[in-house]
Amino acid sequence: MAMRLRLAPDEDRMLAELAEAEATSKNQLIASLVRDAWERKEARTFTFALLDGISRDRRDLLDRLSQ
């Protein structure tokens, strides 16, 4: 789906500089940044769920270790 992105002139300049440094288009750079942010969010979600499960399943062990 096409989307119009409105950036301030300074932000557009920064985006252009980043795209040039990465030898890619501004559109490809934005898509890459979105994917990277989504992957970080998914990794945090997975990690928090895993830690919640460990703390729930091993509460007795964690209590002993904290003493």
PAZAPA-4460 file (N, C-alpha, C; in steps of 0.05 Angstrom, whole numbers, plus 32768, in hexadecimal, padded with zeros to 4 digits):
% residues 67
    n_x    n_y    n_z   ca_x   ca_y   ca_z    c_x    c_y    c_z   seq   type   mol
   8011   7FE9   8000   8000   8000   8000   8012   8019   8000     1      M     A
   800C   802B   7FEF   801C   8044   7FED   8014   8056   8005     2      A     A
   8029   8065   800E   8024   8077   8024   8035   8090   8020     3      M     A
   8029   80A7   8026   8037   80C0   8023   8043   80C6   803F     4      R     A
   805C   80CD   803F   806A   80D4   8058   8072   80F1   8058     5      L     A
   8069   8100   806B   8070   811C   806D   8086   8120   8082     6      R     A
   809C   812A   8079   80B2   8130   808B   80B9   814D   808A     7      L     A
   80C3   8157   80A0   80CE   8172   80A1   80E6   8173   808F     8      A     A
   80ED   818A   8084   8105   818C   8072   811E   8180   807E     9      P     A
   8123   8185   8098   813B   8179   80A4   813A   815B   80A5    10      D     A
   8122   8150   80AB   811F   8133   80AC   8123   8127   8090    11      E     A
   8118   8135   807B   811C   812B   8060   813A   812B   8058    12      D     A
   8148   8140   8060   8165   8141   805B   8173   812A   8069    13      R     A
   816C   8125   8082   8179   810F   8091   8173   80F4   8083    14      M     A
   815A   80F1   807B   8152   80D8   806D   8162   80D5   8054    15      L     A
   8165   80EA   8045   8174   80E9   802B   8191   80E2   8031    16      A     A
   819D   80EE   8045   81B9   80E8   804C   81BC   80CB   8054    17      E     A
   81A9   80C1   8064   81AB   80A4   806C   81A8   8092   8054    18      L     A
   8195   8098   8043   8191   8088   802B   81AA   8088   8019    19      A     A
   81B6   809F   8016   81CE   80A0   8006   81E5   8090   8013    20      E     A
   81E8   8092   802D   81FD   8084   803B   81F8   8065   8039    21      A     A
   81DF   805D   8038   81D9   8041   8035   81D7   8037   8018    22      E     A
   81DA   804A   8006   81D8   8044   7FE9   81BD   8037   7FE3    23      A     A
   81A8   8044   7FED   818D   803A   7FE8   817A   8052   7FE4    24      T     A
   8161   804C   7FDE   814E   8062   7FDB   8142   8069   7FF6    25      S     A
   8136   8080   7FF7   8129   8088   8011   8113   8075   8017    26      K     A
   8104   806C   8003   80EE   8059   8008   80F8   803F   8013    27      N     A
   810D   8034   8007   8119   801B   8010   8124   801E   802D    28      Q     A
   8130   8035   8032   813B   803A   804D   8125   803A   8062    29      L     A
   810F   8048   805C   80F9   8049   806F   80ED   802D   8073    30      I     A
   80EA   801E   805E   80DF   8002   8061   80F2   7FF2   8072    31      A     A
   810C   7FF5   806F   811F   7FE6   807F   811E   7FEE   809C    32      S     A
   811B   8008   80A1   8119   8012   80BC   8100   8008   80CA    33      L     A
   80EA   8007   80BB   80D1   7FFC   80C6   80D4   7FDF   80CD    34      V     A
   80E0   7FCF   80BB   80E5   7FB3   80C1   80F7   7FAF   80D9    35      R     A
   810C   7FBE   80DB   811E   7FBC   80F2   8110   7FC2   810C    36      D     A
   8100   7FD7   810C   80F1   7FDF   8124   80DD   7FC9   812C    37      A     A
   80D0   7FBD   8118   80BD   7FA8   811D   80CB   7F8F   8128    38      W     A
   80E2   7F88   811D   80F1   7F71   8127   80FA   7F75   8144    39      E     A
   8103   7F8E   814B   810B   7F94   8166   80F3   7F91   8179    40      R     A
   80DB   7F9B   8170   80C3   7F99   8181   80BC   7F7C   8185    41      K     A
   80BD   7F6C   8170   80B7   7F4F   8172   80CB   7F41   8185    42      E     A
   80E4   7F48   8183   80F8   7F3C   8194   80F3   7F43   81B2    43      A     A
   80EC   7F5C   81B7   80E5   7F64   81D3   80CD   7F55   81DD    44      R     A
   80B8   7F53   81CC   80A0   7F45   81D4   80A6   7F28   81DA    45      T     A
   80B6   7F1B   81CA   80BD   7EFF   81CE   80CD   7EFC   81E8    46      F     A
   80E1   7F0E   81EC   80F2   7F0D   8204   80E2   7F11   821D    47      T     A
   80D0   7F25   821D   80BF   7F2B   8235   80AD   7F13   823B    48      F     A
   80A2   7F07   8226   8090   7EF0   822A   80A0   7ED8   8236    49      A     A
   80B8   7ED4   822C   80C9   7EBF   8236   80D0   7EC4   8253    50      L     A
   80D8   7EDC   8259   80E0   7EE3   8275   80C8   7EE1   8288    51      L     A
   80B0   7EE9   827E   8098   7EE6   828F   8092   7EC9   8295    52      D     A
   8096   7EB8   8280   8092   7E9B   8284   80A6   7E8F   8298    53      G     A
   80BF   7E97   8296   80D3   7E8D   82A8   80CD   7E96   82C5    54      I     A
   80C6   7EB0   82C8   80C1   7EBA   82E3   80A8   7EAD   82EF    55      S     A
   8095   7EA6   82DE   807D   7E99   82E8   8083   7E7B   82EF    56      R     A
   8091   7E6E   82DD   8096   7E51   82E1   80AC   7E4B   82F5    57      D     A
   80BE   7E5E   82F9   80D4   7E59   830B   80D4   7E6D   8323    58      R     A
   80BD   7E76   832B   80BB   7E89   8341   80C9   7E80   835A    59      R     A
   80C6   7E66   8361   80D3   7E5C   8379   80F2   7E5E   8376    60      D     A
   80FD   7E57   8360   811A   7E58   835C   8123   7E75   835D    61      L     A
   8115   7E87   8350   811C   7EA3   8350   811B   7EAF   836C    62      L     A
   8107   7EA7   837C   8106   7EB0   8397   811E   7EA7   83A7    63      D     A
   8126   7E8D   83A4   813D   7E83   83B2   8157   7E91   83A9    64      R     A
   8159   7E97   8390   8171   7EA5   8385   8173   7EC1   838F    65      L     A
   815D   7ECE   8395   815D   7EEA   839D   8164   7EED   83BB    66      S     A
   8165   7ED7   83CA   816B   7ED9   83E6   8189   7ED7   83EC    67      Q     A
***
